[in-house]
Amino acid sequence: MQKEALRDAAKLPSIRSLVRAVDFEGRSLHSINDLTNDQIYALFELARSLEPFHRSSVDLLRGSVMVTLFFQPSTRTRMSFETAMHRLGGAVVTEANPLVSSSAAKEESLADTMRTISKYANVIVLRHPDDVAAREGASYAEAPVINGGWGDWEHPTQALLDLYTLWRTHGSVEGAKVVVATPDMVHARTGHSMAYGLARLGAEVTLASRRDYRAPEEVIEGLRRVEGAKVREVFDLDQDGFNDLISEVDLVYLPGCSAPKGEAAEEFKKMMDEYYVRLETLEKVRESEGRIIRVTHTLPRRPGEMDLRIDDTPHQQYFEAITYSVAIRMALVAAIVGA
């Protein structure tokens, strides 16, 4: 029996071979579209092999350094990247308030900051409120740069972890019915990345928003170029209409609002009422069809975006995704730095 187990283990791919299979060493990730479909699935396989180490460590990147440079607040993105690097055996240098505690407070350009950090880091994770400035600044880096959320443009690693979570919980992305819902799709950077990923991997995607805040034309044009994409837009639903819509899908994806508290956040809360996910809708489908509709949110969520009773039901996927986030970011960092 032991010999058979050893023979089976010998046939399994090693973690290092899975890292090489992604074929992304030395590359930057600015957009979800920087990855091919094969590379996304290779990352999924690598992440699955790394899941057992999300509470311990696997010594792949000892001696490597990650710099996290966040010009916007973050809990999950920054901490999961930093956790991922520590679990891989590497080190982390954190700058979570650069406009106060770095030379950006002395009007250093982002280009010079990135040039400088590149001398220290093997990989840089950058969050920035201006995607144009972020893309330009990243072009000056000598080390690979990961987009940790740039302006209203994209947040590719959030989409990666949500795609991975769907793959792990639903069994596949292809054929899954997903609604990406927010009153304001213009500023939903995660929604943009997620829509690209879902469409490319064969999901049926519905973008639900207010017509006057529909997804930017750049995103729609990009989705139209995806061969065989199944994407539709629906606009201006009331709460009843929205809940009728979500009763037909496998996953409700809420990209939320990245605005800090204040006027913009308060306006978003008012608009979000029409996209309120009712537990009764989910439970009705569960009882009548025996089907679980999953709900995920990129977090942080605002009061009134969903029925909080969902937290303690099988429909909840947003906290479950946090566990998967470490494994997929471990996979991405290992693939970029190389093991």
Order of alpha helices (4+ residues) and beta strands (2+ residues): alpha-alpha-alpha-beta-alpha-beta-alpha-alpha-beta-alpha-beta-alpha-beta-alpha-beta-alpha-beta-alpha-beta-alpha-alpha-beta-alpha
